[in-house]
Amino acid sequence: MKELILIIIAYLLGSIPTALIISKRFFGVDIRDYGSGNMGATNTFRVLGSKYGTVVMICDILKGMAAVGLFYFLPYYLHNEVDRTNFMIGLGLAAVLGHVFPVFAGFKGGKGVATLFGMILAVQPVVAISCVGVFVLVLYLTRYVSLSSVLGAIMLPISVLWIWNEHEIMYRVFALLVAFLVVLTHQKNIGRILRGVESRIPIFKYRDRRKSRRRMD
């Protein structure tokens, strides 16, 4: 019963509509009416700019971390590593589900990638750093948040199954499912990238300006 209550709380944490709150508070608009229509960091970057996109991304990551941290309220899980890992994954997935289908925003949210990364960071920081490293590198090179998210997610099972060789079955299955679901939910983005029409976020623009000046020189 206590586990169920904490899972519900994790879902409610994930349901906090960060992008919607910011778009309405500072711009008087519903972020879901613009861009891709998603209530997530990627669309916030695209519509509201890098400053507010960064704020939304950080808040969404913190939602995943906070949800996973709820296991501390049950002392039993502090001393049982296998059960703790499984429960942490359950709490994190509840937060991701809340972000994708937020009860506070008519069940129309985002794709949950930032919240998912926050969850992984809380469950296994070393693996999360590998995924975030790939994400940041691809974002720097391409400025496609969607492509960065997909490749960062694919890095998860690579890290879990081969690099760090985690033995927990639940964790291995979870890693594979995450990669599959992220690729599945980004099919349209992948199609737009292949057609050359995917929007790039307004970040690292000074780097791009320097490159343009060098070409002109």
Secondary structure, DSSP 8 states (H G I E B T S, - for coil): -HHHHHHHHHHHHHT--HHHHHHHHHHSS-GGGSTTS--SHHHHHHHH-HHHHHHHHHHHHHHHHHHHGGGGGSGGGGS-HHHHHHHHHHHHHHHHHHHHS-GGGTT-----HHHHHHHHHHH-HHHHHHHHHHHHHHHHHH--HHHHHHHHHHHHHHIIIIIS----HHHHHHHHHHHHHHHHHTHHHHHHHHHT-----S-SHHHHHHHHHHHH-
